Structures are given as C-alpha cells and as structure tokens.
Amino acid sequence: MKSNLKIIVLLVVGLLQYGCKTASVLPSNNTLSIPTQFLNEADTSMYGGSHALKEFFTDTHLLTLIEAALVNNPDQKIALQRVEAARASLRMGRGALLPALGATVAVGQQRFGQYTMDGVGNFDTNFSPNIEADQRMAEHLPDYYTALQSSWEIDLWGKLRNQKRAAAAKLLATNYGKQLVTTLLVAEIASAYYDLLALDNELEIIEKNIQLQERALEVVKAQKEAGRATELAVKQFTAQLFNTRNLLVRVKQRIFAAEAGINFLSGRFNQPIVRAQPILLQPLPSTLNAGVPAQMLKRRPDVLQAEALLQATHFNVAAARAAFLPSLNITATWGLQSFNPDKWLNPASLTYGIFGGLTAPVFYRNQLKADLQRANAEQQEAFFQYQKSILLGYQEVIVNLNQMHTLEEAAQFKQQEVVALNEGVAASYDLYIAGMASYLEVITAQKSVLEAELQLAETRKVQFVTAINLYRALGGGW
C-alpha cells in the first residue's frame, strides 16, 4: 500500500513539473537612438501639448467651431465609448482577484432505486415508525437547499495581476487614442477653416479682377467705336472676362463644399459658417519651437498610445507564462439543506464545506504554448509599432519645420511679385491708351496678376496648414 502511494506521489510530482515547464524568455529588442535635435535646432522651449488651444488659435470663430466639434463629432463620441469599454475591462480584471460569492436557492426531488446503496441509506428518511411510508418517502426524496457559495483563485504566480495590469495599460492606451482623435480633429477642422478663408480671399481677388476686366472691356469697346481698336481685341477681352467669371463660379462651389465639410466635422447639418476676414489679413499663429525629439515624443498621443499598448503586451506575455504554473483554487459553501420543508430552517440542517486544490496543466499544454506564442508575437508587433510611431513623429516634425522656413521666404517673394505685376497692369493700361502697347500685353498683364494673387493666397493658406501640422506633430493641444 505504501509503495503504491509513493508511485502516485512521484507521478503527480512529475506531471506538475512537466506542466510547470514554460517557454524561454525572448531576448529584449534594442530601442531606437533618438536624435537630440531637429534640423540643427536644439531649442528646448517647446510649443505643443503643454499649451492650451486658445494660446495657439486666437480666432474666436475657429475656437467656437472646435468646441462644437469636440462635443458633437461622431468620431469623438466613438472614442469616448472605447474608453468606457476599456474601463469596464479593467473593472473585470480587478474583480478576478477577489473571491466570487453567489447565493443559491433550490428545490428538487430525486428517486433512488430500492436495491442501491443510496436507496438503502435513505430508507428511513422521515424517522417514522411507519416502514411503508418510509419506503415511499425514500423512493421520492425531496431536497430543499439554500446556501452561499464562494470560489477564489489564489494568484500565486501573478497571472491575474498581470491580466489586470494589461487591462489598465489598455485603458491608458485607449485614453491616449481619444486624445489622438481630439488632436487630429482639431487639426482637421482648423485646416478646413483656413482653407475656407483662403477661398474667401480667392473670391475677393477674382471679383476685383472682374471689375478691372469689365472696365478694360469698356475701354476697348470705346476705342473700337473710335476706330482705334479691332473687333478681335473686343473678343479677346470678352473671352478673358468670361474665363474669370467661370473661376468665380468654381470658387463659390468650393466654398459651399468647404462649409459642408466643416459642418460635418462639427457634427451638425448644413448651416452658415461664421468666419473672420480673408486669409491674407489673418496673422499667422505664434512661432513654434521644435525642441528636442525626446521631449516632443512625450506629448504625442500616438507615441504614448503605442507605448501603453507595448506595456499591455508585456503583461499579457507574463500572464501567459504564469498559466503554465499550477493554480490554487478554494471553494466554500455555507447553507441549509433538508429533505423535509418543516426542518429546512432548523439549525440541524446547517451544511458547509471548504475545498482547496492545485491544478496544473498536463494534456492541454500545447494550447498554453500557442497562447504564449501569440502573446509574444503581439508584443513584437507592438514594439515595432512603437518604433514606427517614433520615426513617423520625427519625420513629421522635420518636414513641417523645414516647410515653414521655406514658405516664409516663398511668401515674401510672391508678395513682391504681386506688387510688381499690379504696377505692370497699371502701366499696360496707360501705354495701351497712349497707343504704345497692344491689347495682348494688357490681357497678359491682367492674367498674370490674377494668377499671382491666387498663388499668394494659396501660399498663405499652406503656411497656416503647415503651422497646424507642426503643432499637431509636436503633440497637439489636447
């Protein structure tokens, strides 16, 4: 008997050792070496997530649109619900560490065979001298049961704690995801707003040029009647006027589409967009200082989200490894049970029990290995995603920072070009009236100044959009 017991003990120990054997730890990945500065600029004073939106956007009409979008935008609402779902998952993880308690009330009936151990043992369950009644009672034995039941898995190896930590990291990542949605939404609605101001500027430029071309057409018609111009000149000026009016119609259509887009981002149906003066009269946002990348990355929501997800996968791997180890489960019951309803609440009907045991994986270890491999793969994926977000953030900052410098210089040259071309238009009129220039030179001068003024408005818009993109790349204003 003792030898059999030893064999059983050795077998159990061997199975536990086999079940507890886990896979080896993967080697840690090398992190990226982050540069110390952007474009040889080591300015550590940074503008971005540490500053409020109102410090960057000073247009009150734009701030009103942003506030409406942050409340009504569908993507913003979806992101908020994702945070709530992640918070519920964290509460579930915390609950798994605590004992589970339930209440049971049950009424049933069972018939035992007369020639079975249960039937013989329950023959005289009503404690009556009436043997026949006892026998009938034993054939159909009622059962009245009420109890409190509890089960608790003792977290010996940190499996449940790591699952809870993973849920907390995912909640943090979801919060950063919401902040990322907020940052992108603010940047998108601000870019759309300044695009609308640029279209207003184009509309104003085209209307001014239409007035100039109408006056020029009247002059050419008067000269034709006086015999100083031909019908061809009249047709050329007329065609130019129709072309400019066509531009006016197209700009009005783009304004309508831009307003509809802003209303969509604001989560509302179509309505007029109240806005400030055209973009050429708008001051550019405050100067942005790029600062060092290490500080910048601490504010980017996408980097913070990727880092939190990486931490979550680390905890998932730890939980998957702990699943190979035996788990200690304790169950307990306390209640009242009786076959007689009159004695159901009698203290003599008290019943209770407690049971504890270790459970180790043996024959389903391959499933645990597959789960560990999946967790390891997700950790690798999260690490590469984290690297990608860092590289993307650095690339966005240097591109937009360089573009801001070049656009500032380009805008100055374009402004000088517009001034020179406007002077050329005035000179071409005087020369044409004096008979020293042809009508083609006047048309060319008008066309050139229109194109230059439209390009200046477009350059100004790109300056605003680039500043917004740089602001977003540095962490945004969430």
C-alpha positions in Angstrom: 0.0 0.0 0.0 2.8 2.4 0.9 4.7 1.6 -2.3 1.6 2.4 -4.4 1.2 5.7 -2.5 4.8 6.6 -3.3 4.3 5.8 -7.0 1.2 8.0 -7.1 3.0 10.9 -5.4 6.0 10.6 -7.8 3.7 10.5 -10.7 1.8 13.6 -9.5 5.1 15.5 -8.9 6.4 14.6 -12.3 3.2 15.8 -14.0 3.4 19.0 -12.1 7.0 19.6 -13.2 6.0 18.9 -16.8 3.1 21.2 -16.6 5.1 24.0 -14.9 7.8 24.0 -17.6 7.4 27.2 -19.6 9.0 28.5 -22.8 12.2 30.6 -22.6 12.0 34.4 -22.5 12.5 36.2 -25.7 15.5 38.5 -25.9 14.8 42.2 -25.5 14.8 44.4 -28.6 17.1 47.3 -29.0 15.4 50.6 -28.8 15.8 53.5 -31.3 18.5 56.0 -30.7 16.6 59.3 -30.8 18.4 62.3 -32.3 19.0 65.2 -29.9 17.7 68.0 -32.1 15.6 68.8 -35.2 17.4 70.4 -38.2 20.3 71.5 -36.1 17.9 73.4 -33.8 18.4 72.4 -30.1 15.8 74.8 -28.7 14.3 73.1 -25.7 11.4 75.5 -25.3 8.6 73.7 -27.0 5.1 74.6 -28.1 2.5 71.8 -28.2 0.5 69.6 -25.8 1.6 71.6 -22.7 -0.2 74.7 -24.1 -4.0 75.3 -24.4 -5.7 75.6 -27.7 -6.6 79.2 -27.1 -2.9 80.0 -26.9 -2.3 78.8 -30.4 -5.6 79.6 -32.1 -6.7 83.2 -31.5 -9.6 83.3 -34.0 -12.8 83.3 -31.8 -14.9 81.9 -34.7 -12.5 79.0 -35.2 -12.5 78.3 -31.4 -16.3 78.1 -31.5 -16.2 75.5 -34.3 -13.5 73.5 -32.4 -15.6 73.5 -29.2 -18.7 72.3 -31.1 -16.7 69.6 -32.9 -15.3 68.3 -29.6 -18.8 67.8 -28.3 -20.7 66.7 -31.4 -18.2 65.0 -33.7 -19.1 61.3 -34.2 -15.5 60.1 -34.1 -15.1 61.9 -30.8 -18.1 60.1 -29.3 -16.9 56.8 -30.6 -13.5 57.3 -29.0 -15.2 58.1 -25.7 -17.2 54.9 -25.8 -14.0 52.9 -26.4 -12.6 54.4 -23.2 -15.7 53.3 -21.3 -15.4 49.8 -22.7 -11.7 49.7 -21.7 -12.6 50.9 -18.2 -15.1 48.1 -17.9 -12.5 45.6 -18.8 -10.2 47.0 -16.1 -13.0 46.5 -13.5 -13.4 42.9 -14.7 -9.6 42.4 -14.2 -9.8 43.8 -10.7 -12.8 41.6 -9.9 -10.9 38.4 -10.9 -8.5 39.0 -8.0 -11.4 38.9 -5.4 -13.4 35.9 -4.2 -16.6 35.3 -6.1 -19.8 35.0 -4.0 -23.1 33.7 -5.1 -26.4 32.7 -3.5 -28.4 29.6 -4.4 -32.0 28.6 -3.5 -33.1 25.2 -5.0 -36.0 22.8 -4.6 -35.9 19.3 -6.1 -36.9 15.7 -5.9 -34.9 12.5 -6.5 -35.9 8.8 -6.7 -33.5 6.2 -5.5 -33.6 2.6 -6.5 -34.6 0.3 -3.7 -31.7 -2.1 -4.3 -29.0 0.5 -4.4 -26.7 1.9 -1.7 -28.5 5.3 -1.9 -31.9 3.6 -1.7 -30.9 1.6 1.4 -29.2 4.5 3.0 -32.2 6.8 2.6 -34.8 4.2 3.5 -35.9 5.8 6.8 -35.5 9.5 6.0 -38.7 10.6 7.8 -37.8 9.0 11.1 -41.2 7.5 11.3 -42.2 4.0 12.7 -44.3 3.6 9.6 -41.9 1.5 7.4 -44.1 1.5 4.3 -44.4 5.3 4.4 -40.7 5.4 4.9 -40.2 3.3 1.9 -42.4 5.5 -0.3 -40.6 8.6 1.0 -37.3 7.0 0.1 -38.4 6.3 -3.4 -39.1 10.0 -4.0 -36.8 12.0 -1.8 -37.3 15.8 -1.8 -34.4 18.3 -1.4 -34.6 21.8 -0.1 -31.4 23.7 -0.3 -30.2 27.3 0.2 -26.6 28.4 0.5 -23.9 30.9 -0.1 -21.2 29.7 -2.4 -17.8 31.2 -2.9 -14.8 30.4 -5.2 -11.4 32.1 -5.2 -8.4 31.5 -7.3 -5.3 32.5 -5.3 -3.0 34.4 -7.6 0.3 32.6 -6.6 2.3 33.5 -9.8 0.8 36.9 -10.8 -1.3 35.6 -13.7 -4.4 37.6 -12.6 -2.4 40.6 -11.5 -0.7 40.8 -14.9 -4.0 40.5 -16.6 -5.3 43.4 -14.6 -2.1 45.4 -15.4 -2.6 44.7 -19.1 -6.2 45.9 -18.8 -5.0 49.1 -17.1 -2.4 49.7 -19.8 -5.0 49.2 -22.5 -7.3 51.7 -20.7 -4.4 54.1 -20.7 -3.8 53.4 -24.4 -7.5 54.0 -25.2 -7.3 57.3 -23.4 -4.3 58.3 -25.5 -6.3 57.1 -28.5 -9.1 59.5 -27.6 -6.5 62.3 -27.2 -5.2 61.4 -30.7 -8.7 61.6 -32.1 -9.0 65.0 -30.5 -5.7 66.2 -31.8 -6.5 65.1 -35.4 -10.0 66.6 -35.2 -8.7 69.9 -34.1 -6.1 70.0 -36.8 -8.6 68.9 -39.5 -11.2 71.5 -38.6 -8.6 74.2 -38.3 -7.1 73.3 -41.7 -10.6 73.3 -43.2 -11.4 76.7 -41.6 -8.3 78.3 -43.1 -9.0 76.7 -46.4 -12.4 78.4 -46.3 -10.7 81.7 -45.5 -8.3 81.2 -48.5 -11.3 80.6 -50.7 -12.9 83.8 -49.4 -9.7 85.5 -50.4 -9.7 84.0 -53.9 -13.3 85.1 -54.3 -12.4 88.6 -53.3 -9.4 88.6 -55.7 -11.5 87.3 -58.6 -14.3 89.8 -58.0 -11.7 92.6 -58.0 -10.2 91.3 -61.3 -13.6 91.0 -62.9 -14.2 94.7 -62.1 -10.9 95.6 -63.7 -11.6 93.5 -66.7 -15.0 94.9 -67.2 -13.6 98.4 -67.2 -10.9 97.3 -69.7 -13.6 95.8 -71.9 -15.5 99.1 -71.9 -12.3 101.0 -72.9 -11.7 98.6 -75.8 -15.2 98.9 -77.0 -15.0 102.7 -76.9 -11.7 102.6 -78.8 -13.3 100.3 -81.4 -16.0 102.8 -82.0 -13.4 105.5 -82.4 -11.5 103.2 -84.9 -8.5 102.7 -82.7 -9.2 99.0 -81.8 -10.4 96.0 -83.7 -13.2 93.5 -83.1 -10.6 90.9 -82.3 -9.4 93.0 -79.3 -13.0 93.2 -78.1 -13.5 89.4 -78.4 -10.2 88.7 -76.6 -11.2 91.0 -73.6 -14.7 89.5 -73.6 -13.3 85.9 -73.5 -10.9 86.8 -70.7 -13.8 88.2 -68.7 -15.9 85.1 -69.2 -13.0 82.9 -68.1 -12.6 84.9 -64.9 -16.3 84.7 -64.2 -16.1 80.9 -64.6 -13.4 80.9 -62.0 -15.8 82.8 -59.7 -18.5 80.1 -60.1 -16.0 77.4 -59.3 -14.7 79.1 -56.2 -18.3 79.6 -54.9 -18.9 75.8 -55.4 -15.7 75.1 -53.4 -16.8 77.4 -50.7 -20.1 75.6 -50.4 -18.3 72.2 -50.2 -15.8 73.6 -47.6 -18.7 74.8 -45.4 -20.4 71.4 -45.7 -17.2 69.7 -44.6 -16.8 71.9 -41.6 -20.4 71.3 -40.6 -19.8 67.5 -40.9 -16.8 67.7 -38.6 -18.8 69.8 -36.2 -21.4 67.0 -36.1 -24.3 69.1 -37.4 -26.4 69.6 -40.5 -25.6 72.3 -43.1 -25.6 75.9 -41.7 -23.7 79.1 -42.4 -20.1 79.2 -41.1 -19.4 82.4 -39.3 -15.8 83.4 -40.0 -13.3 86.2 -39.8 -11.6 88.3 -42.5 -9.9 86.6 -45.6 -6.7 84.8 -45.0 -4.3 87.4 -46.4 -5.4 89.7 -43.5 -5.1 86.9 -40.9 -2.0 86.8 -38.6 -0.1 83.6 -38.6 -0.1 81.5 -35.4 2.7 82.0 -32.8 6.1 80.8 -33.8 6.6 77.1 -33.0 9.8 75.9 -31.4 10.6 72.3 -32.4 12.6 71.4 -29.3 14.4 68.1 -28.7 12.7 65.0 -30.0 12.8 63.2 -26.6 10.6 65.9 -25.1 8.4 66.0 -28.2 7.7 62.3 -28.1 6.4 62.5 -24.6 3.5 64.6 -25.8 2.5 62.9 -29.0 -0.7 60.8 -28.3 0.1 58.2 -30.9 3.6 57.6 -29.3 2.0 57.4 -25.8 -0.7 55.1 -27.1 1.9 52.8 -28.7 4.0 52.8 -25.5 0.9 51.9 -23.4 0.0 49.0 -25.8 3.6 47.8 -25.6 3.3 47.6 -21.8 0.0 45.8 -22.1 1.5 43.1 -24.4 4.4 42.7 -21.9 1.9 42.0 -19.1 0.0 39.6 -21.4 3.2 37.6 -22.0 3.8 37.4 -18.3 0.2 36.2 -17.7 0.6 33.6 -20.5 3.8 32.3 -18.9 2.1 32.1 -15.5 -0.6 30.0 -17.0 1.9 27.1 -17.2 2.2 27.0 -13.4 -0.4 25.3 -11.1 -3.3 27.3 -9.9 -4.7 27.2 -6.4 -8.5 27.3 -6.2 -10.5 27.4 -3.0 -14.2 26.8 -2.9 -16.5 27.1 0.1 -20.3 26.7 0.8 -22.4 27.5 3.8 -26.2 27.0 3.9 -29.2 24.9 4.9 -30.3 21.6 3.4 -33.1 19.3 4.2 -35.5 16.7 2.7 -38.3 18.0 5.0 -39.5 21.5 4.4 -40.6 21.8 8.0 -36.9 21.2 9.1 -35.4 23.4 6.3 -34.6 26.3 8.6 -33.7 24.1 11.6 -30.1 24.7 12.8 -29.6 20.9 12.5 -30.0 21.4 8.7 -26.8 23.5 8.6 -24.3 22.4 6.0 -21.0 23.8 5.0 -17.8 22.8 3.2 -14.5 24.0 2.0 -12.2 22.6 -0.6 -8.8 23.6 -1.9 -6.7 22.1 -4.6 -3.8 22.7 -7.0 -4.5 22.3 -10.7 -1.5 22.0 -13.2 -1.8 21.9 -17.0 -0.8 18.5 -18.4 -2.6 17.4 -21.5 -3.6 20.9 -22.7 -0.1 22.4 -22.5 0.0 22.8 -26.3 -2.9 25.2 -26.1 -1.0 27.2 -23.5 2.2 27.2 -25.7 0.1 28.5 -28.6 -1.3 31.3 -26.4 2.2 32.2 -25.2 3.5 32.3 -28.8 0.5 34.5 -29.8 1.3 36.9 -26.8 5.0 37.0 -27.8 4.1 37.8 -31.4 1.7 40.6 -30.3 4.5 42.0 -28.1 6.9 42.1 -31.1 4.2 43.8 -33.2 3.6 46.4 -30.5 7.3 47.1 -30.3 7.6 47.7 -34.0 4.5 49.8 -33.9 6.1 51.9 -31.2 9.3 52.3 -33.3 7.2 53.3 -36.2 5.3 56.0 -34.3 8.6 57.5 -33.1 10.0 57.5 -36.7 6.8 59.0 -38.0 6.7 61.7 -35.4 10.3 62.7 -36.1 9.7 62.7 -39.8 6.5 64.9 -39.5 8.3 67.5 -37.4 11.4 67.9 -39.6 9.3 68.1 -42.8 6.8 70.6 -41.4 9.6 72.6 -39.8 11.6 72.8 -43.0 8.4 73.7 -44.9 7.6 76.6 -42.6 11.0 78.1 -43.2 10.8 77.8 -47.0 7.2 79.0 -47.2 8.0 82.2 -45.2 10.7 83.0 -47.8 8.4 82.0 -50.7 5.5 84.2 -49.4 7.8 87.2 -49.4 8.9 86.7 -53.0 5.3 86.1 -54.1 4.2 89.3 -52.4 6.8 91.3 -54.2 5.8 89.6 -57.5 2.1 90.7 -56.9 3.2 94.3 -56.2 5.3 94.3 -59.4 2.5 92.8 -61.5 -0.1 95.2 -60.3 2.2 98.1 -61.2 2.6 96.4 -64.6 -1.2 96.2 -65.1 -1.5 100.0 -64.4 1.4 100.7 -66.8 -0.1 98.5 -69.5 -3.4 100.4 -69.4 -1.6 103.8 -69.7 0.6 102.5 -72.6 -2.4 101.0 -74.4 -4.4 104.2 -74.2 -1.4 106.1 -75.5 -1.1 103.6 -78.3 2.3 102.3 -77.2 1.2 98.8 -76.2 -1.1 96.2 -77.7 -4.2 94.8 -76.2 -2.5 91.4 -75.8 0.0 93.0 -73.4 -2.9 94.3 -71.3 -4.6 90.9 -71.3 -1.3 89.1 -70.4 -0.7 91.6 -67.5 -4.2 91.1 -66.1 -3.9 87.3 -66.4 -0.5 87.3 -64.7 -1.6 89.4 -61.7 -4.7 87.3 -61.2 -2.6 84.1 -61.1 0.0 85.6 -58.8 -2.6 86.9 -56.4 -4.3 83.5 -56.3 -0.9 81.8 -55.7 -0.2 84.2 -52.9 -3.5 83.3 -51.2 -2.7 79.6 -51.7 0.8 80.1 -50.2 -0.7 81.9 -47.2 -3.1 79.0 -46.7 -0.3 76.4 -46.9 1.6 78.5 -44.3 -1.4 78.1 -41.9 -1.9 74.4 -42.7 1.9 73.7 -42.1 1.8 75.6 -38.8 -1.2 73.5 -37.8 0.5 70.3 -38.9 3.6 71.1 -36.9 1.5 71.9 -33.9 -0.1 68.5 -34.2 3.3 66.8 -34.8 4.6 68.3 -31.6 1.8 66.8 -29.6 -1.3 68.9 -30.4 -3.4 70.8 -27.9 -5.3 68.0 -26.2 
